[in-house]
């Protein structure tokens, strides 16, 4: 599966970096496609920087994979390399690695789990806050729709009242005209 192949590639990458750190005569570049692609970069005598992004999940069901990713990342942060014959060892720890993560013991995994749990709690709190805001927006939308409907109805009634008012004026004029004609006929008779 893709997951198993990816895991194997990362394991081989870790072995390659460890072999560099030990100045081993054999470095297992050929054991994965990833390390074959990186061989020209990693085997150079010019100092290089390897950047790795780790994806972690807040999903409780992904706890084991997240802990494994964090552990792998901390191992990479602690790896030291030197090019063959290049003299003193050069740390590959980058600005993205947290200080002290390279020299961790198994107990620090518990600290990571606690931190991860705290982060999950914060994210859940933010999600609840966001959901509350979304709920408020929905209520506001409903209220706005009701007000728009009332406004449309009020405009319709206003138009109807204006038409009725115009008809009333027309009837009044017709009635006045009819009354005048009636008086003229009575005066003539």
C-alpha positions as CSV (number, residue, x, y, z in Angstrom):
1,X,0.0,0.0,0.0
2,X,1.0,3.6,-0.4
3,X,1.1,4.1,3.4
4,X,3.5,1.2,3.8
5,X,5.7,2.4,1.0
6,X,5.8,5.9,2.4
7,X,6.7,4.5,5.9
8,X,9.5,2.4,4.4
9,X,10.9,5.4,2.5
10,X,10.9,7.4,5.7
11,X,12.6,4.6,7.6
12,X,15.3,4.3,4.9
13,X,15.7,8.1,4.9
14,X,16.3,7.9,8.6
15,X,18.8,5.1,8.1
16,X,20.6,7.1,5.4
17,X,20.9,10.1,7.7
18,X,22.1,7.9,10.6
19,X,24.7,6.4,8.3
20,X,25.9,9.8,7.4
21,X,26.0,10.7,11.1
22,X,28.2,7.7,11.8
23,X,30.4,8.3,8.7
24,X,29.5,4.8,7.7
25,X,31.2,3.4,4.6
26,X,27.9,2.0,3.3
27,X,24.8,4.3,3.0
28,X,21.6,2.6,1.9
29,X,20.5,5.0,-0.8
30,X,19.3,2.3,-3.1
31,X,16.7,0.9,-0.7
32,X,14.0,3.4,-1.5
33,X,13.0,5.7,-4.4
34,X,13.0,8.7,-2.0
35,X,16.6,8.2,-0.9
36,X,17.7,7.5,-4.5
37,X,16.2,10.8,-5.5
38,X,17.9,12.6,-2.6
39,X,21.3,10.9,-3.0
40,X,22.9,13.7,-5.0
41,X,21.8,16.2,-2.4
42,X,22.7,14.2,0.7
43,X,26.0,12.8,-0.5
44,X,27.5,16.1,-1.5
45,X,30.4,17.7,0.4
46,X,28.7,21.0,0.3
47,X,26.6,21.7,3.5
48,X,23.0,21.1,2.7
49,X,19.8,21.6,4.5
50,X,17.0,19.0,4.5
51,X,13.6,20.4,5.3
52,X,10.8,18.1,6.3
53,X,7.2,19.0,7.0
54,X,5.3,16.7,9.3
55,X,1.5,16.3,9.1
56,X,-0.2,15.7,12.4
57,X,-3.8,15.2,13.2
58,X,-6.0,16.3,16.1
59,X,-8.2,13.2,15.5
60,X,-7.9,11.0,18.6
61,X,-8.0,8.0,16.2
62,X,-4.8,9.2,14.6
63,X,-2.9,9.5,17.9
64,X,-0.4,6.7,17.1
65,X,0.4,8.0,13.7
66,X,0.8,11.6,15.0
67,X,3.1,10.4,17.8
68,X,5.1,8.4,15.3
69,X,5.4,11.4,13.0
70,X,6.6,13.6,15.9
71,X,9.1,11.0,17.0
72,X,10.4,10.7,13.5
73,X,10.7,14.5,13.2
74,X,12.6,14.7,16.5
75,X,15.0,12.0,15.3
76,X,15.7,14.0,12.1
77,X,16.3,17.1,14.2
78,X,18.9,15.3,16.3
79,X,20.8,13.8,13.4
80,X,24.3,15.2,12.8
81,X,26.1,14.7,9.5
82,X,29.4,15.6,8.0
83,X,30.5,15.1,4.4
84,X,33.2,12.6,3.9
85,X,36.5,14.2,4.8
86,X,34.8,17.5,5.5
87,X,36.1,17.8,9.1
88,X,34.0,18.7,12.1
89,X,30.5,17.4,12.4
90,X,27.8,19.8,11.3
91,X,24.4,19.8,12.9
92,X,21.5,19.5,10.5
93,X,19.1,20.9,13.1
94,X,17.2,23.7,11.5
95,X,15.3,26.6,12.9
96,X,12.1,24.5,12.6
97,X,13.3,21.9,15.1
98,X,12.6,22.6,18.7
99,X,15.7,22.7,20.9
100,X,16.3,19.7,23.0
101,X,14.0,17.4,20.9
102,X,17.0,15.4,19.6
103,X,18.1,14.2,23.0
104,X,14.7,13.0,24.2
105,X,14.0,9.9,26.1
106,X,10.8,7.8,25.7
107,X,9.2,9.7,28.6
108,X,9.1,12.8,26.5
109,X,6.6,11.1,24.3
110,X,4.2,11.4,27.2
111,X,4.8,15.2,27.3
112,X,4.1,15.4,23.6
113,X,0.9,13.4,24.1
114,X,-0.1,15.9,26.8
115,X,0.7,18.8,24.6
116,X,-1.2,17.2,21.8
117,X,-4.1,16.7,24.1
118,X,-4.0,20.3,25.2
119,X,-3.9,21.4,21.5
120,X,-6.8,19.2,20.7
121,X,-8.8,20.8,23.6
122,X,-7.9,24.3,22.3
123,X,-8.9,23.3,18.8
124,X,-12.2,21.8,20.1
125,X,-12.9,25.0,22.0
126,X,-12.2,27.0,18.9
127,X,-14.5,24.7,16.9
128,X,-17.3,25.2,19.5
129,X,-16.8,28.9,19.4
130,X,-16.9,28.9,15.6
131,X,-20.0,26.7,15.6
132,X,-21.6,29.1,18.0
133,X,-20.8,32.0,15.7
134,X,-22.1,30.0,12.7
135,X,-25.3,29.3,14.7
136,X,-25.7,33.0,15.5
137,X,-25.2,33.8,11.8
138,X,-27.9,31.4,10.8
139,X,-30.3,32.9,13.4
140,X,-29.5,36.4,12.1
141,X,-30.0,35.2,8.5
142,X,-33.4,33.8,9.5
143,X,-34.4,37.0,11.2
144,X,-33.2,39.1,8.3
145,X,-35.2,36.9,5.9
146,X,-38.3,37.4,8.1
147,X,-37.7,41.2,8.1
148,X,-37.2,41.2,4.3
149,X,-40.5,39.3,3.9
150,X,-42.3,41.8,6.2
151,X,-40.8,44.7,4.2
152,X,-41.9,43.2,0.9
153,X,-45.4,42.7,2.3
154,X,-45.4,46.3,3.7
155,X,-44.3,47.6,0.2
156,X,-47.1,45.6,-1.4
157,X,-49.7,47.0,1.0
158,X,-48.4,50.5,0.4
159,X,-48.8,50.1,-3.3
160,X,-52.3,48.7,-2.8
161,X,-53.2,51.6,-0.5
162,X,-51.9,54.1,-3.0
163,X,-54.0,52.5,-5.7
164,X,-57.0,52.5,-3.4
165,X,-56.4,56.1,-2.5
166,X,-56.2,57.0,-6.3
167,X,-59.5,55.1,-6.9
168,X,-61.1,56.9,-4.0
169,X,-60.1,60.3,-5.4
170,X,-61.4,59.3,-8.8
171,X,-64.7,58.1,-7.3
172,X,-64.9,61.4,-5.3
173,X,-64.3,63.5,-8.5
174,X,-66.9,61.4,-10.4
175,X,-69.4,61.8,-7.5
176,X,-68.8,65.6,-7.4
177,X,-69.2,65.7,-11.2
178,X,-72.4,63.6,-11.0
179,X,-73.8,65.7,-8.2
180,X,-73.1,68.9,-10.2
181,X,-74.9,67.4,-13.3
182,X,-77.8,66.3,-11.1
183,X,-78.2,69.9,-9.8
184,X,-78.0,71.2,-13.4
185,X,-80.7,68.8,-14.5
186,X,-82.9,69.7,-11.5
187,X,-82.4,73.4,-12.2
188,X,-83.3,73.0,-15.8
189,X,-86.4,71.0,-15.0
